[in-house]
Amino acid sequence: MIALGIPNERFLRKSESKKKPLATLCLLAINVAVFCALPLLFKNEYPSHPEMFGADLGSLTLSGQWWRLLSSQFVHIELFHLAGNMAALWFLGSRLEQAIGSLKFIFVYVLCGVVGDLVVIANDPHAASFGASAGVAGAAGGVLCVCGAQAGAVWRRSRLKFALLIALPLYVVWIDSSYRSYELHTFAMAMGIIITAPFVYLRGGKRSESLGGSSLS
């Protein structure tokens, strides 16, 4: 039987949860590890030829190298680019993971990243695309979906966190656009909302009770 669950804002209080956001931590570790390894493994190509170390390039991806839709999500060549994406991933991803579960969070994150790469290919098949911002934009959409039903209560309880939840999605969509287009971020965020909605609002009774319907203490 499918129940309608109304999400509460407990996901904002990450520090109260005993369960660590392992999927988010793994994504952070992989991104940092790849960033450190690329200059060592691709000395001649780094950083001027990102397509040589996993970036998405339409002409290559469409020729059968579909793995680039995944590998490109872990490629960064500037510290500022990496730091901004990882900070947003930790704040947004950890909360979304604790709201919907690790496997569902990974599904949202990876699929939104793939959608972002496909948007870049559709706009310009000759442009290289890389970075975690599409996945982060998807996570931002997911967080907005989770907190949307309780926006008033979240605002009353923690105005700072509510403001950050609004500001960070705007950042990843409209400001952090050095390596991704506005269209990419917008589509990824919209996809994050669409994918997360069934996880949040439609669930079996036991899972519904654990995430929805209870009030803040």
N, C-alpha and C positions, 0 to 999 in steps of 0.2 A: 504493500500500500504506500502510495506517495503522499507525503505530508508537506504542507506549505510552512516553511520555516522563516521566521523573521530574524535576521541577524542582529546581534547586539554588538556593543563596542568593546567587548572584552579583548578582542584582538589588538586593540590599541595598547593594552597593558601587557606588553610582551614580557616584561620583567617578572610578572606574577606567575608565568607559566613555568613548570618544572621541565617541560620537554623542550630541548634545544631545536632550533630550526636547522636541522642537519642538511637538508637539501640546499638551503641558501648558503650555508657555510661551505658546502662542497663547490657550489658555483663560484663563490668568491675565491676559493683556493685554486680552482682550475684557471680562472682568468688571470690571477696574479702569477701562477706558475708559467702559463703560456707567455705572458708579457716578459718575464725574466728569461725564458728560454729562447725566444725568437732571435735576439741579437747574437746569441751564441751559435745557433743552428743555421742561421741564414746570414752570415756575415756579409756576403757580397750583394744579396738582394735587399737586405733590410736597411732602411725602411722604405726605400723608393719604389719597390715592386711588391705591394701587399698580396697581389694575386699569386705570387710564388710561395707564400706560406699560409694559404688557406682562406684568403678573402674571397668574397663572392664577386664574380665577374660574369655578367650575363652571357657573353659569348662562350665562356668555358662551362658554366653551369648548364646552359641549354644544350651543350654538346654531349652531355651525359655525366658531367661531374657534379651530380646532385648533392654529394656530401658537403659541398661548399655552403649550402644553405644552413648547415649545422656548424661547421668549423668556423665560419666567418663570425659567429656570435661570440667567439672567445679570443678574437684578434684585436689587440690595441697596440698602437705604436707611439703614443705620447702618454706621459705620466698623468697629465691633467685629465686627459680623456678617460683613462682607466680609473683615476681616483673619483671623478664625478659619477661615473656609472656605478662603481662599487659602493659608494656612499648611498646612492639612491636605491641600489639593489638591497642593501642591508636594511634600510629603513622600511621600504615597501615590501620587499620579498619576504622578509622574516615574518611580518604581520600577516601577509596573505597566506603563507605556508601554514601558520598556526590556525588560521581561520578555516581553510579548506583541506588541509592535509598535504603531506610532502609530495606524493605522487601526482596529485591533481595540480599542485603548484608547478611542478616540473613540466607537466603537460601544457599548462597555460603559458609558461615562460618560453619553452622551446617553440611551440606552435606560433606564438606571436612573433618570435624572432624570424621564423621561416616566412611568415606573411610579410614582415618588413622587407626582407631580402627580395621577395617576389615583386613587391611594389617598386623597389629600385630597378629591378630588371625591366619591368613594364615601362617605367619612365625613361630609362636610359640603359640599354643592354651593354653599353661599353664603359659604364661607370663601376668602379670597384666599391664594394660595400663591406664594412666590417665594424665590429663593436657590439657591445651588449645593450645598447640603448633601446633597440626594438623590444627585446625581452623585458627590459625595465619598464618601458612604456606599457607593455601588456600587463605587467604586475601592478602598475599604477591604476590602470583601468579596473583590474580585479579588486584592488583596495577600495576604489571609489564605489564599486558595485556593492561590496560588503557593508560599507559604512553609510551608504545612501539612505537606507530605510530608517536609520537612527541618527540622521544628521543633527537634529535638534538636541538630542541627548548627548551626543559626542561634543557638540559645541559647549553645552553647559558644563560638562565635566572637565574638558581639557581644551581650552581655546588654542593653546600653542600647538598641540598635536593636530588639531583640526586644521589650523592654518597651514601646517607643514604638509598635510595630506592634500591640500588644494595646490600649494605652491610647487611641490615636487612634480606632480603630473604636468603642470604648466612648463616647468623647467625642461623636462625630458622631451616634451612635444615641441615647444616653440623656441627655446633658447639654446639647448644643447644640439645644434644642428650642423656642427662642423663636418661630420662624416655621414650624416643622414639627412634626408629631406624632410620638410614638414609633413608631406604626405605620408611618408613612411611611419613617423611617430604617431600621426593621427589614426592611421589604419590599425597600427599595432595596439594602441590604446582602446580603440573601438572593439577590436577583436578580443582583448582582455576582458572587457565588460560582457561581451556576448558569451564567451566561453565560461566565465565565472558564474554568471547568473543561475544556470541550472544547478551548479554545485551548492550555491548559497540558499536558493529559495525552494528547490525541489529535492527532497531527500527522504530516506526512510526514517521511521519514527525515532529510533535510538540516536542516530546521528543528528537528527533535527533537534532533539532535546539538548544535545551537548553544545550546539552552536546558537540556537535561536530560542527566543521567547523569554529568557531569563533577564532579570534586571541587574543593574550594577549594584554592588554592595558598597 
